[in-house]
Amino acid sequence: MRADEWRQVRDIRLEALKDTPHGFREYYEDALAKPDEVWRERTYTNADSETSALFVAVARGGRLVGTTGVYAPDVSGREYVVFNVYVTAEFRGRELGVAGRLFDTAISWARLTGGAEVISLEVHSANDRARAFYRRYGFAETGVTKPAVLHKPGSIVVMRHDRTL
């Protein structure tokens, strides 16, 4: 994403929060109430960073239909974490389709640009569809779970990419 595309980032994030509330660490109402400056900053941060990036899938006509981000949580750059994974309903379930291409791009970027050795992600235990996709893509559950703070009941499951690209 480019920094000037913050409105599109906001719109697809709000769509994602409505569609799959337990898939994200934010409530729709809270995100909707954020001022434009917050959305500009979020988008700028990912557009102008050497340790994080947000990738999008764009349909004909320019509509965003998917997102996947990746960032390094610490300065070592050894591990990168996948975040903000979403594909709009009409583009889901097409083999690895949109989601697979977004993951290919994000993971390749983390490995080639950032030198990532480990790619991980966190997913809500109730998000069966996402967990199944992550497993098909090459992620494995680590056995580590965390309490779900926003969306209870359930827990947050940590998964790790076990395929070399």
MDTraj code that builds the backbone (N, CA, C; nanometers):
import mdtraj as md
import numpy as np

residues = "MET ARG ALA ASP GLU TRP ARG GLN VAL ARG ASP ILE ARG LEU GLU ALA LEU LYS ASP THR PRO HIS GLY PHE ARG GLU TYR TYR GLU ASP ALA LEU ALA LYS PRO ASP GLU VAL TRP ARG GLU ARG THR TYR THR ASN ALA ASP SER GLU THR SER ALA LEU PHE VAL ALA VAL ALA ARG GLY GLY ARG LEU VAL GLY THR THR GLY VAL TYR ALA PRO ASP VAL SER GLY ARG GLU TYR VAL VAL PHE ASN VAL TYR VAL THR ALA GLU PHE ARG GLY ARG GLU LEU GLY VAL ALA GLY ARG LEU PHE ASP THR ALA ILE SER TRP ALA ARG LEU THR GLY GLY ALA GLU VAL ILE SER LEU GLU VAL HIS SER ALA ASN ASP ARG ALA ARG ALA PHE TYR ARG ARG TYR GLY PHE ALA GLU THR GLY VAL THR LYS PRO ALA VAL LEU HIS LYS PRO GLY SER ILE VAL VAL MET ARG HIS ASP ARG THR LEU".split()
xyz = np.array([
    [0.0832, -0.1186, 0.0000],
    [0.0000, 0.0000, 0.0000],
    [0.0871, 0.1242, 0.0000],
    [0.0393, 0.2221, -0.0665],
    [0.1043, 0.3525, -0.0614],
    [0.0361, 0.4349, 0.0473],
    [0.1077, 0.5302, 0.1012],
    [0.0566, 0.6114, 0.2119],
    [-0.0706, 0.6868, 0.1759],
    [-0.0845, 0.7279, 0.0496],
    [-0.2024, 0.8051, 0.0105],
    [-0.3275, 0.7187, -0.0095],
    [-0.3166, 0.5898, 0.0113],
    [-0.4298, 0.4989, -0.0064],
    [-0.4981, 0.4629, 0.1257],
    [-0.4871, 0.5514, 0.2223],
    [-0.5382, 0.5239, 0.3560],
    [-0.6895, 0.5035, 0.3578],
    [-0.7634, 0.5712, 0.2722],
    [-0.9095, 0.5540, 0.2712],
    [-0.9478, 0.4116, 0.2323],
    [-0.8782, 0.3558, 0.1330],
    [-0.9046, 0.2182, 0.0921],
    [-0.8665, 0.1205, 0.2034],
    [-0.7558, 0.1503, 0.2722],
    [-0.7146, 0.0659, 0.3856],
    [-0.8222, 0.0698, 0.4939],
    [-0.8694, 0.1876, 0.5250],
    [-0.9767, 0.2016, 0.6250],
    [-1.1005, 0.1232, 0.5826],
    [-1.1423, 0.1390, 0.4582],
    [-1.2653, 0.0749, 0.4119],
    [-1.2576, -0.0767, 0.4184],
    [-1.1466, -0.1347, 0.3760],
    [-1.1387, -0.2809, 0.3793],
    [-1.1217, -0.3314, 0.5230],
    [-1.0557, -0.2537, 0.6069],
    [-1.0443, -0.2919, 0.7481],
    [-1.1821, -0.2928, 0.8135],
    [-1.2622, -0.1914, 0.7891],
    [-1.3972, -0.1873, 0.8454],
    [-1.4817, -0.3029, 0.7921],
    [-1.4680, -0.3331, 0.6645],
    [-1.5381, -0.4485, 0.6066],
    [-1.4972, -0.5771, 0.6775],
    [-1.3668, -0.5932, 0.6981],
    [-1.3154, -0.7134, 0.7636],
    [-1.3677, -0.7266, 0.9063],
    [-1.3702, -0.6168, 0.9785],
    [-1.4172, -0.6206, 1.1174],
    [-1.5654, -0.6546, 1.1262],
    [-1.6431, -0.6116, 1.0291],
    [-1.7853, -0.6474, 1.0252],
    [-1.8033, -0.7937, 0.9874],
    [-1.7267, -0.8375, 0.8885],
    [-1.7409, -0.9724, 0.8339],
    [-1.6905, -1.0803, 0.9289],
    [-1.5767, -1.0574, 0.9903],
    [-1.5117, -1.1587, 1.0736],
    [-1.4630, -1.0933, 1.2018],
    [-1.5532, -1.0572, 1.2927],
    [-1.5122, -0.9810, 1.4113],
    [-1.4063, -1.0501, 1.4962],
    [-1.4140, -1.1824, 1.5097],
    [-1.3164, -1.2525, 1.5939],
    [-1.1809, -1.2706, 1.5243],
    [-1.1688, -1.2224, 1.4023],
    [-1.0440, -1.2372, 1.3296],
    [-0.9423, -1.1276, 1.3561],
    [-0.9806, -1.0284, 1.4340],
    [-0.8937, -0.9124, 1.4508],
    [-0.8939, -0.8663, 1.5957],
    [-0.7960, -0.7898, 1.6313],
    [-0.7811, -0.7408, 1.7692],
    [-0.8385, -0.6003, 1.7846],
    [-0.9549, -0.5826, 1.7277],
    [-1.0168, -0.4521, 1.7323],
    [-1.1656, -0.4714, 1.7067],
    [-1.2466, -0.3925, 1.7729],
    [-1.3903, -0.3944, 1.7479],
    [-1.4237, -0.2977, 1.6347],
    [-1.5237, -0.3326, 1.5558],
    [-1.5692, -0.2484, 1.4459],
    [-1.6010, -0.1069, 1.4941],
    [-1.6765, -0.0968, 1.6017],
    [-1.7185, 0.0341, 1.6526],
    [-1.5987, 0.1213, 1.6892],
    [-1.4963, 0.0607, 1.7484],
    [-1.3757, 0.1357, 1.7849],
    [-1.3016, 0.1843, 1.6606],
    [-1.2911, 0.0970, 1.5606],
    [-1.2215, 0.1350, 1.4375],
    [-1.2985, 0.2438, 1.3634],
    [-1.4297, 0.2321, 1.3596],
    [-1.5135, 0.3306, 1.2920],
    [-1.4978, 0.4695, 1.3543],
    [-1.4762, 0.4738, 1.4840],
    [-1.4654, 0.6014, 1.5558],
    [-1.3277, 0.6674, 1.5414],
    [-1.2311, 0.5965, 1.4873],
    [-1.0965, 0.6533, 1.4743],
    [-1.0968, 0.7688, 1.3745],
    [-1.0266, 0.8761, 1.4070],
    [-1.0181, 0.9885, 1.3132],
    [-0.9311, 0.9528, 1.1921],
    [-0.9486, 1.0279, 1.0860],
    [-0.8728, 1.0046, 0.9627],
    [-0.7234, 1.0012, 0.9871],
    [-0.6737, 1.0827, 1.0801],
    [-0.5300, 1.0890, 1.1062],
    [-0.4748, 0.9525, 1.1496],
    [-0.5511, 0.8789, 1.2256],
    [-0.5074, 0.7453, 1.2684],
    [-0.4926, 0.6532, 1.1466],
    [-0.5881, 0.6591, 1.0558],
    [-0.5820, 0.5758, 0.9350],
    [-0.4657, 0.6172, 0.8463],
    [-0.4429, 0.7483, 0.8352],
    [-0.3283, 0.7961, 0.7569],
    [-0.1979, 0.7428, 0.8163],
    [-0.1847, 0.7523, 0.9480],
    [-0.0631, 0.7078, 1.0152],
    [-0.0423, 0.5570, 1.0005],
    [-0.1474, 0.4796, 1.0194],
    [-0.1372, 0.3334, 1.0019],
    [-0.0865, 0.2986, 0.8620],
    [-0.1464, 0.3613, 0.7631],
    [-0.1090, 0.3309, 0.6250],
    [0.0318, 0.3797, 0.5949],
    [0.0648, 0.5000, 0.6389],
    [0.1986, 0.5542, 0.6173],
    [0.3049, 0.4650, 0.6814],
    [0.2787, 0.4204, 0.8028],
    [0.3752, 0.3372, 0.8747],
    [0.4107, 0.2131, 0.7942],
    [0.3110, 0.1466, 0.7389],
    [0.3378, 0.0263, 0.6599],
    [0.3955, 0.0569, 0.5234],
    [0.3620, 0.1721, 0.4677],
    [0.4115, 0.2065, 0.3342],
    [0.5569, 0.2515, 0.3367],
    [0.6025, 0.3029, 0.4503],
    [0.7350, 0.3634, 0.4567],
    [0.8271, 0.2918, 0.5557],
    [0.8084, 0.1626, 0.5713],
    [0.8855, 0.0887, 0.6702],
    [0.9758, -0.0148, 0.6049],
    [1.0874, -0.0391, 0.6678],
    [1.1763, -0.1459, 0.6225],
    [1.1465, -0.2768, 0.6945],
    [1.0619, -0.2702, 0.7982],
    [1.0343, -0.3908, 0.8781],
    [0.8874, -0.4281, 0.8802],
    [0.8041, -0.3592, 0.8034],
    [0.6643, -0.3999, 0.7927],
    [0.6098, -0.3580, 0.6573],
    [0.5096, -0.4320, 0.6127],
    [0.4461, -0.4007, 0.4849],
    [0.3040, -0.4541, 0.4862],
    [0.2165, -0.3846, 0.4166],
    [0.0797, -0.4295, 0.3979],
    [0.0584, -0.4484, 0.2489],
    [0.0188, -0.5681, 0.2113],
    [-0.0044, -0.6012, 0.0712],
    [-0.1543, -0.6147, 0.0486],
    [-0.1980, -0.5767, -0.0701],
    [-0.3406, -0.5802, -0.1003],
    [-0.3652, -0.6494, -0.2334],
    [-0.4841, -0.7056, -0.2454],
    [-0.5316, -0.7590, -0.3725],
    [-0.6360, -0.6612, -0.4242],
    [-0.6264, -0.6287, -0.5513],
    [-0.7143, -0.5300, -0.6116],
    [-0.7904, -0.5956, -0.7267],
    [-0.9226, -0.5832, -0.7241],
    [-1.0065, -0.6364, -0.8314],
    [-1.0155, -0.5342, -0.9440],
    [-1.0706, -0.5796, -1.0554],
    [-1.0949, -0.4848, -1.1649],
    [-1.1789, -0.3694, -1.1122],
    [-1.1487, -0.2517, -1.1556],
    [-1.2196, -0.1343, -1.1080],
    [-1.1529, -0.0693, -0.9885],
    [-1.0495, -0.1345, -0.9329],
    [-0.9719, -0.0746, -0.8259],
    [-1.0164, -0.1058, -0.6842],
    [-1.1183, -0.1875, -0.6672],
    [-1.1653, -0.2210, -0.5320],
    [-1.0686, -0.3174, -0.4638],
    [-1.0328, -0.2860, -0.3385],
    [-0.9493, -0.3775, -0.2610],
    [-1.0339, -0.4967, -0.2190],
    [-0.9800, -0.6172, -0.2405],
    [-1.0549, -0.7390, -0.2061],
    [-0.9776, -0.8289, -0.1102],
    [-0.8591, -0.7864, -0.0690],
    [-0.7837, -0.8664, 0.0260],
    [-0.6642, -0.7916, 0.0793],
    [-0.6236, -0.8295, 0.2004],
    [-0.5046, -0.7708, 0.2621],
    [-0.4272, -0.8778, 0.3377],
    [-0.2996, -0.8602, 0.3445],
    [-0.2122, -0.9376, 0.4317],
    [-0.0917, -0.8507, 0.4638],
    [-0.0611, -0.8403, 0.5913],
    [0.0545, -0.7637, 0.6333],
    [0.1568, -0.8540, 0.6991],
    [0.2768, -0.8017, 0.7121],
    [0.3836, -0.8742, 0.7804],
    [0.4754, -0.7710, 0.8444],
    [0.5226, -0.8022, 0.9664],
    [0.6122, -0.7093, 1.0355],
    [0.7096, -0.7865, 1.1239],
    [0.8208, -0.7201, 1.1553],
    [0.9198, -0.7751, 1.2480],
    [0.8925, -0.7166, 1.3858],
    [0.8622, -0.7998, 1.4852],
    [0.8308, -0.7470, 1.6178],
    [0.9520, -0.6967, 1.6954],
    [1.0713, -0.7325, 1.6515],
    [1.1907, -0.6813, 1.7200],
    [1.2992, -0.6515, 1.6169],
    [1.4056, -0.5906, 1.6618],
    [1.5100, -0.5440, 1.5702],
    [1.5949, -0.6553, 1.5093],
    [1.5874, -0.7755, 1.5628],
    [1.6705, -0.8836, 1.5091],
    [1.6303, -0.9190, 1.3669],
    [1.5010, -0.9035, 1.3338],
    [1.4543, -0.9379, 1.2008],
    [1.4489, -1.0869, 1.1740],
    [1.4791, -1.1669, 1.2748],
    [1.4785, -1.3123, 1.2581],
    [1.3365, -1.3653, 1.2409],
    [1.2420, -1.3067, 1.3137],
    [1.1028, -1.3506, 1.3050],
    [1.0171, -1.2384, 1.2491],
    [0.9251, -1.2751, 1.1630],
    [0.8231, -1.1842, 1.1114],
    [0.6869, -1.2427, 1.1453],
    [0.5907, -1.1543, 1.1677],
    [0.4568, -1.1945, 1.2061],
    [0.3585, -1.1474, 1.0991],
    [0.2742, -1.2384, 1.0544],
    [0.1694, -1.2067, 0.9581],
    [0.0521, -1.1452, 1.0340],
    [-0.0077, -1.0401, 0.9768],
    [-0.1211, -0.9747, 1.0418],
    [-0.2196, -0.9249, 0.9371],
    [-0.3367, -0.8852, 0.9831],
    [-0.4388, -0.8199, 0.9004],
    [-0.4741, -0.9014, 0.7765],
    [-0.4978, -1.0299, 0.7962],
    [-0.5322, -1.1187, 0.6854],
    [-0.6834, -1.1129, 0.6622],
    [-0.7203, -1.0790, 0.5409],
    [-0.8627, -1.0730, 0.5071],
    [-0.8808, -1.0821, 0.3562],
    [-0.9817, -1.1588, 0.3159],
    [-1.0247, -1.1631, 0.1766],
    [-1.1758, -1.1470, 0.1764],
    [-1.2245, -1.0538, 0.0960],
    [-1.3675, -1.0282, 0.0884],
    [-1.4418, -1.1544, 0.0431],
    [-1.5646, -1.1712, 0.0889],
    [-1.6391, -1.2968, 0.0756],
    [-1.6418, -1.3521, -0.0666],
    [-1.6687, -1.2703, -0.1659],
    [-1.6827, -1.3256, -0.3013],
    [-1.5519, -1.3726, -0.3636],
    [-1.4397, -1.3461, -0.2995],
    [-1.3113, -1.3912, -0.3520],
    [-1.2492, -1.5027, -0.2680],
    [-1.3213, -1.5550, -0.1717],
    [-1.2694, -1.6632, -0.0870],
    [-1.2938, -1.8002, -0.1497],
    [-1.2171, -1.8976, -0.1023],
    [-1.2421, -2.0361, -0.1366],
    [-1.2060, -2.0759, -0.2773],
    [-1.1142, -2.0102, -0.3366],
    [-1.0708, -2.0426, -0.4727],
    [-0.9307, -2.1014, -0.4669],
    [-0.9245, -2.2244, -0.4173],
    [-0.7950, -2.2890, -0.3937],
    [-0.7119, -2.1965, -0.3058],
    [-0.5900, -2.1630, -0.3478],
    [-0.5125, -2.0665, -0.2708],
    [-0.5311, -1.9260, -0.3266],
    [-0.5922, -1.9093, -0.4402],
    [-0.6316, -1.7842, -0.5009],
    [-0.5754, -1.6570, -0.4412],
    [-0.6648, -1.5651, -0.4057],
    [-0.6257, -1.4340, -0.3563],
    [-0.5428, -1.4461, -0.2294],
    [-0.5920, -1.5212, -0.1332],
    [-0.5189, -1.5356, -0.0064],
    [-0.3808, -1.5962, -0.0287],
    [-0.3715, -1.6957, -0.1130],
    [-0.2422, -1.7584, -0.1401],
    [-0.1440, -1.6634, -0.2048],
    [-0.1920, -1.5842, -0.2985],
    [-0.1023, -1.4874, -0.3631],
    [-0.0586, -1.3795, -0.2649],
    [-0.1506, -1.3349, -0.1790],
    [-0.1121, -1.2370, -0.0766],
    [-0.0074, -1.2957, 0.0175],
    [-0.0276, -1.4205, 0.0592],
    [0.0694, -1.4848, 0.1478],
    [0.2026, -1.5050, 0.0777],
    [0.2009, -1.5480, -0.0477],
    [0.3253, -1.5630, -0.1229],
    [0.4043, -1.4323, -0.1212],
    [0.3356, -1.3235, -0.1477],
    [0.4006, -1.1923, -0.1538],
    [0.4538, -1.1504, -0.0173],
    [0.3703, -1.1598, 0.0856],
    [0.4111, -1.1159, 0.2199],
    [0.5268, -1.1985, 0.2741],
    [0.5178, -1.3291, 0.2595],
    [0.6226, -1.4163, 0.3137],
    [0.7514, -1.4016, 0.2337],
    [0.7410, -1.3920, 0.1037],
    [0.8612, -1.3698, 0.0226],
    [0.9272, -1.2378, 0.0600],
    [0.8463, -1.1337, 0.0791],
    [0.9001, -1.0036, 0.1187],
    [0.9744, -1.0152, 0.2520],
    [0.9146, -1.0822, 0.3489],
    [0.9776, -1.0962, 0.4804],
    [1.1080, -1.1748, 0.4715],
    [1.1100, -1.2787, 0.3913],
    [1.2308, -1.3609, 0.3796],
    [1.3391, -1.2909, 0.2975],
    [1.3009, -1.2312, 0.1861],
    [1.4004, -1.1710, 0.0967],
    [1.4424, -1.0315, 0.1399],
    [1.3469, -0.9502, 0.1796],
    [1.3775, -0.8126, 0.2189],
    [1.4255, -0.8065, 0.3626],
    [1.3569, -0.8785, 0.4490],
    [1.3881, -0.8708, 0.5912],
    [1.4811, -0.9782, 0.6423],
    [1.5032, -1.0829, 0.5646],
    [1.5879, -1.1923, 0.6095],
    [1.5226, -1.2810, 0.7139],
    [1.3901, -1.2872, 0.7145],
    [1.3173, -1.3647, 0.8153],
    [1.3524, -1.5129, 0.8087],
    [1.3757, -1.5702, 0.9244],
    [1.3970, -1.7139, 0.9369],
    [1.2702, -1.7828, 0.9841],
    [1.1883, -1.7107, 1.0582],
    [1.0650, -1.7647, 1.1141],
    [0.9499, -1.6723, 1.0757],
    [0.8400, -1.7323, 1.0318],
    [0.7180, -1.6563, 1.0037],
    [0.6097, -1.7157, 1.0932],
    [0.5441, -1.6306, 1.1709],
    [0.4390, -1.6805, 1.2585],
    [0.3142, -1.5952, 1.2433],
    [0.2073, -1.6413, 1.3020],
    [0.0827, -1.5656, 1.3046],
    [0.0011, -1.6130, 1.4229],
    [-0.0992, -1.5350, 1.4555],
    [-0.1914, -1.5704, 1.5630],
    [-0.3317, -1.5683, 1.5057],
    [-0.4122, -1.6659, 1.5452],
    [-0.5479, -1.6784, 1.4936],
    [-0.6409, -1.7207, 1.6066],
    [-0.7617, -1.6690, 1.6073],
    [-0.8591, -1.7051, 1.7104],
    [-0.8995, -1.8509, 1.6914],
    [-0.9127, -1.9215, 1.8009],
    [-0.9467, -2.0641, 1.7956],
    [-1.0811, -2.0897, 1.7276],
    [-1.1703, -1.9930, 1.7260],
    [-1.3008, -2.0100, 1.6620],
    [-1.2971, -1.9833, 1.5117],
    [-1.1857, -1.9385, 1.4607],
    [-1.1759, -1.9038, 1.3192],
    [-1.1272, -2.0257, 1.2401],
    [-1.2144, -2.1255, 1.2299],
    [-1.1788, -2.2532, 1.1676],
    [-1.1377, -2.2381, 1.0214],
    [-1.2067, -2.1544, 0.9477],
    [-1.1756, -2.1369, 0.8052],
    [-1.0334, -2.0836, 0.7871],
    [-0.9975, -1.9836, 0.8658],
    [-0.8628, -1.9274, 0.8565],
    [-0.7580, -2.0304, 0.8984],
    [-0.7825, -2.0999, 1.0075],
    [-0.6858, -2.2015, 1.0531],
    [-0.6643, -2.3083, 0.9468],
    [-0.7718, -2.3491, 0.8801],
    [-0.7590, -2.4499, 0.7743],
    [-0.6753, -2.3959, 0.6582],
    [-0.6994, -2.2708, 0.6187],
    [-0.6184, -2.2110, 0.5128],
    [-0.4725, -2.2055, 0.5540],
    [-0.4448, -2.1599, 0.6750],
    [-0.3062, -2.1483, 0.7208],
    [-0.2361, -2.2845, 0.7191],
    [-0.3071, -2.3884, 0.7600],
    [-0.2479, -2.5236, 0.7556],
    [-0.2190, -2.5649, 0.6115],
    [-0.3140, -2.5422, 0.5213],
    [-0.2915, -2.5769, 0.3800],
    [-0.1728, -2.4996, 0.3233],
    [-0.1539, -2.3781, 0.3687],
    [-0.0465, -2.2952, 0.3178],
    [0.0899, -2.3367, 0.3728],
    [0.0931, -2.4115, 0.4820],
    [0.2214, -2.4554, 0.5365],
    [0.2488, -2.4097, 0.6783],
    [0.1494, -2.3524, 0.7446],
    [0.1640, -2.3150, 0.8851],
    [0.1224, -2.4330, 0.9721],
    [0.1866, -2.4461, 1.0857],
    [0.1533, -2.5517, 1.1816],
    [0.1303, -2.4884, 1.3182],
    [0.0358, -2.5444, 1.3908],
    [0.0113, -2.4955, 1.5258],
    [0.1302, -2.5310, 1.6134],
    [0.1726, -2.4356, 1.6952],
    [0.2922, -2.4546, 1.7784],
    [0.2609, -2.5173, 1.9133],
    [0.1334, -2.5216, 1.9503],
    [0.0955, -2.5657, 2.0835],
    [0.0853, -2.4508, 2.1821],
    [0.1281, -2.3325, 2.1395],
    [0.1197, -2.2137, 2.2241],
    [-0.0159, -2.1475, 2.2009],
    [-0.0837, -2.1163, 2.3100],
    [-0.2085, -2.0404, 2.3017],
    [-0.2020, -1.9251, 2.4008],
    [-0.2841, -1.8251, 2.3734],
    [-0.2943, -1.7088, 2.4607],
    [-0.4422, -1.6830, 2.4861],
    [-0.4740, -1.6226, 2.5980],
    [-0.6144, -1.5907, 2.6214],
    [-0.6651, -1.4903, 2.5173],
    [-0.7865, -1.5097, 2.4717],
    [-0.8498, -1.4132, 2.3816],
    [-0.8979, -1.2966, 2.4667],
    [-0.8460, -1.1797, 2.4408],
    [-0.8806, -1.0631, 2.5215],
    [-1.0134, -1.0033, 2.4760],
    [-1.0327, -0.9872, 2.3458],
    [-1.1532, -0.9219, 2.2956],
    [-1.2688, -1.0174, 2.2699],
    [-1.2417, -1.1266, 2.2054],
    [-1.3484, -1.2144, 2.1579],
    [-1.3479, -1.3460, 2.2364],
    [-1.4323, -1.3491, 2.3389],
    [-1.4412, -1.4665, 2.4253],
    [-1.5734, -1.5351, 2.3980],
    [-1.5881, -1.6633, 2.4157],
    [-1.4832, -1.7546, 2.4613],
    [-1.3868, -1.7875, 2.3480],
    [-1.2842, -1.8559, 2.3840],
    [-1.1844, -1.8967, 2.2869],
    [-1.0463, -1.8526, 2.3287],
    [-0.9516, -1.8860, 2.2451],
    [-0.8129, -1.8495, 2.2715],
    [-0.7474, -1.8090, 2.1403],
    [-0.6285, -1.7551, 2.1524],
    [-0.5485, -1.7185, 2.0364],
    [-0.4456, -1.8296, 2.0162],
    [-0.4436, -1.8868, 1.8980],
    [-0.3551, -1.9978, 1.8637],
    [-0.2367, -1.9425, 1.7847],
    [-0.1161, -1.9775, 1.8267],
    [0.0048, -1.9344, 1.7566],
    [0.0426, -2.0424, 1.6555],
    [0.0639, -1.9997, 1.5308],
    [0.1048, -2.0917, 1.4246],
    [0.2361, -2.0426, 1.3641],
    [0.3110, -2.1361, 1.3103],
    [0.4421, -2.1038, 1.2531],
    [0.4521, -2.1633, 1.1141],
    [0.5134, -2.0882, 1.0245],
    [0.5310, -2.1350, 0.8871],
    [0.6427, -2.2377, 0.8844],
    [0.6136, -2.3537, 0.8294],
    [0.7154, -2.4589, 0.8290],
    [0.7614, -2.4961, 0.6880],
    [0.7384, -2.4074, 0.5937],
    [0.7791, -2.4335, 0.4557],
    [0.8822, -2.3292, 0.4147],
    [0.9864, -2.3690, 0.3519],
    [1.0882, -2.2766, 0.3054],
    [1.0503, -2.2273, 0.1667],
    [1.0545, -2.0972, 0.1484],
    [1.0239, -2.0394, 0.0170],
    [1.1502, -1.9998, -0.0529],
])
top = md.Topology()
chain = top.add_chain()
for i, resn in enumerate(residues, 1):
    res = top.add_residue(resn, chain, resSeq=i)
    for name in ("N", "CA", "C"):
        top.add_atom(name, md.element.get_by_symbol(name[0]), res)
traj = md.Trajectory(xyz[None], top)
